[in-house]
């Protein structure tokens, strides 16, 4: 069966499902997109890795990656292997001592692990033909902006313009506080402000 390689094109809030997000997987050698509905936790896990924001303590996907590596298991690729009644199913293709291991996974978890292991994502042509769409305008072409699409509870959102008046030391303290509280949207904005100052 023909395999199609995918890459993460964008993360956005799902219009169809409340409190959910969509990871848009783009066909590497084509113009179709595969939108996969995921939860907020998985969206944050993917966005944090794309934005290179280290958590203060390992998140579930980081813990799983660390566990696999401890037992000398590498994640070679993930395959979105089935589409049943609108739900995507995935497999983790792993290797340990030259032996291949296949583990069933939710697609959202598989993608969160793929970005951590920097391994390719594949699907099959029948799944792409059934679930793929061609978007007139991409949700986002910029992976660096992915975390900006992830909404947080209202009380955690702050205006980034207020950071301009803070000293570099204050920004560093706020960044550490945001990371410890897992407020990753704020952490991304603080990190950007710190980077701007060189």
N, C-alpha and C positions, 0 to 999 in steps of 0.2 A: 504494500500500500504506500502511495506517495506521501512523503513527509514534507511538511512546510515549516521552515524556521520562522520564529516570531521574536519580536523585541518589544520592550515596554515603550509605548508611545506617550502615554499620559495616565494620570490618576485624576479622577474628578468625582464630584458628588453625583450619585445616581438620581436621575429625575424620576424614574419609575418606582424606586423603592425608598421609603423613608428611612433615615438613619443608616443608609448604605452608600457605598461608593462603587465606582467601576474602575478597573484597571483595563486600559485599552492596549491590546497586544496587536502590533502591526506586522503584517507579512513583510519579511525582509526583502524578498524579490517580487513585490507586487503592491497593489494599492488597497487590498482589503484589510479591515480591522476586525478583531475579535474582542467585543466588550464582555468582560466577566465581572459580574456583581460580587463584591466582597464586603466584609464588615469593616468597621472603623479601625479596630485593632490591627487587622491585617494591612489595611491601607497605610496606617502609621508605620508599621514595621517595614513596608516596602519603601515608603517615602524617606524614612530615616536613613536607610541604606543608600538610596539614590543620592541623598543630600550629604552623605558621609557624616552623619551626626551620631557620635557614640553615645549609647545610653549609660546612665550612671551605674546600673547593674544589668547583667544580661537579660534581655527579653526572651520569651519562649523560643523564638526562632534562632536566636543567638545560642541559647542553651542547647538546642537540638544540634546545631552546627558543631558546637564544642564537643558534644557527646560523640557524634559521628567521627570527628577527627581523633578523639581520644582512642577510639577502637579501630583506627586506621581505615575508616570507611570514607571514600570520596564520593561526592555527588557528581556524576558525569553529565547528566542531562535530565530535564523533566519533559514529560510528554503529556499533553492534554489528549487523553485517549478515547474519551466518550462524551457524547452529548445526549442526555436522556431527559425528556420533558423539560427542556430549558436549563438543565443543570449540567455543568461541565465536571468531568471526572479526570483526575490526573494520576500519574505514576512518577515516582522518583526512581531513576535508574542509577544505582550505586555500584561501586566496585570495592571489594575487599580481598586483598591477596589474589588479584587477577580473577576473582570469581564475581560474576554479575548478580546483583540483588535488585529485585523490583519491589517497591513498597507503594501501596495505595495511599493517596493523599487527596485532601481537598485542594482544588486548584489554587485558591488564595494562599494556602500555606506553601504549596509547591513554588509559586512565584516568589514569595518572600524568601524562601531558601535559595532559589536560583540566583537572586541578586546577591546573596551573601557568598555563595560559592562561585559566582561569576561563570555559571554554566549556561549552555544554550537551552532555549525553550522551543519545543516542537509541537505540532499537531498534525493531523492527517487531512488530506484533501476533502473527504466527505464531511468532516466536522467543519472545516472552513467554508465549504459550500453551503452548509445548512445554517451555521451560526454567524458567519462573517458578514460584514456590511461595508459599504463604501461610503465614507463620510465626505460630504461636500466641503466641509471645513474641519480641520483637525481640532480636537479639544485643546491640545497643546503640543507644540513641536519641541518644546524645551523641557528636557528632563529635570533641569535645575529648578524649574518652577513647580515641580510636582507636589511638593509639600504644601505649597500655597493653596492647593485645591482642597486640602484636608481641613475640615471645620472642627473647631474645638468648642466646648461650652462657652457661652457668652462671657462669663466672668474671667476667662483666661485670655481673652483677646485684648491686646493693647495696641495703641497706635504707634507704629514704628517711628513716626516723626518725633515722639517724645524722647527717643533714645539719643537724639543729636545733642541734647543738653547734658548728657551724662558723661562722666569721665571714663577713660578706658578701664580703670580699676573697677568702677561701679558696673560697667557693662560686663566685665568678666565675672563679677559676683552674681549679677542677675542671670548670666548664662548658666553658671553652676546651679543656681536655684531652680531655673526652668528645667534643666536636665534631671535634677533630683526629683522634681515633681512630675516628670514626664510630660511637660508642656512643650512639645517638640516644635510646634508652629512658632511659638515665641522664641525658642532656642535658635531656630533658623534665622529669624529676623535679627536677633542679637548678634549671631555669628556674622551675618552679612554686614552689619554696622561696624563690627570690630575689623573685618577684612577691609572695608572702605578706608579705614584710618591707617591701614598699613601696619 
